[in-house]
Amino acid sequence: MNKHEGFKAIRSLDYVILLCDDLAKMKAFYERLFEFRIEEEFPERMIFFRVGTLFLGLRKRGRAYDGPSVPPTSASIQISFRVPPADVDLAWDKLVENGLNIIEPPTNQDWPHRTLFFRDPENNIIEIFADIHPRDTLTEPSGVHQIVV
């Protein structure tokens, strides 16, 4: 038996890092809106927030391999945060109150999720979702999030 498994040894996702053009703006957004606790900070370079068992990192774009900034009309990534069902609507209220860029209001999807989609200051898509009972899903497929091949 080989004790070195390489990629097969992966057991969890530890952290996700969002590349940022404006680190201060992104820090303020995630700290103020989500009230995430800062776990570690390297001023003007990188910030790590604790999100459950995962770390959400924000890193100033600037390394040679980072590539160019994402155009303002594009998203770089979508991140999803799970909450209890009633909290999807509470998140909606907070977004409306703060005048944030909402993509899709709270919606019971074709699959057993209630979702809310919006953008962070650098156009990354954020989903707030809750598991719901299948009887609460849409009776007719919306087609909005279906993959077409």
MOUR-V775282 format. One record per backbone hydrogen bond with DSSP energy under -0.5 kcal/mol. NH is the residue of the N-H (numbers start at 1). CO is the residue of the C=O. Records with the same first field share a line. If there is no record, write none. Layout:
BEGIN
NH = CO ; CO
END
This chain:
BEGIN
3 = 1
5 = 3
8 = 5
9 = 6
10 = 7
14 = 12
16 = 55
18 = 57
19 = 17
20 = 59
23 = 21
26 = 22
27 = 23
28 = 24
29 = 25
30 = 26
31 = 27
32 = 28
33 = 29
34 = 29 ; 30
35 = 31
36 = 30
37 = 50
39 = 37 ; 48
40 = 48
42 = 46
43 = 41
45 = 42
46 = 42
47 = 58
48 = 40
49 = 56
50 = 37
51 = 49 ; 54
54 = 51
55 = 14
56 = 49
57 = 16 ; 55
58 = 47
59 = 18
60 = 45
61 = 20
66 = 63
67 = 64
74 = 71
79 = 125
81 = 127
83 = 129
87 = 84
88 = 84 ; 85
89 = 85
90 = 86
91 = 87
92 = 88
93 = 89
94 = 90
95 = 91
96 = 92
97 = 93
98 = 94
99 = 96
100 = 95
102 = 100
103 = 117
104 = 117
107 = 115
109 = 107 ; 113
113 = 111
114 = 130
115 = 107 ; 113
116 = 128
117 = 104
118 = 126
119 = 101
120 = 124
123 = 120
125 = 77
126 = 118
127 = 79
128 = 116
129 = 81 ; 127
130 = 114
132 = 112
136 = 133
137 = 134
138 = 109
146 = 143
149 = 147
END
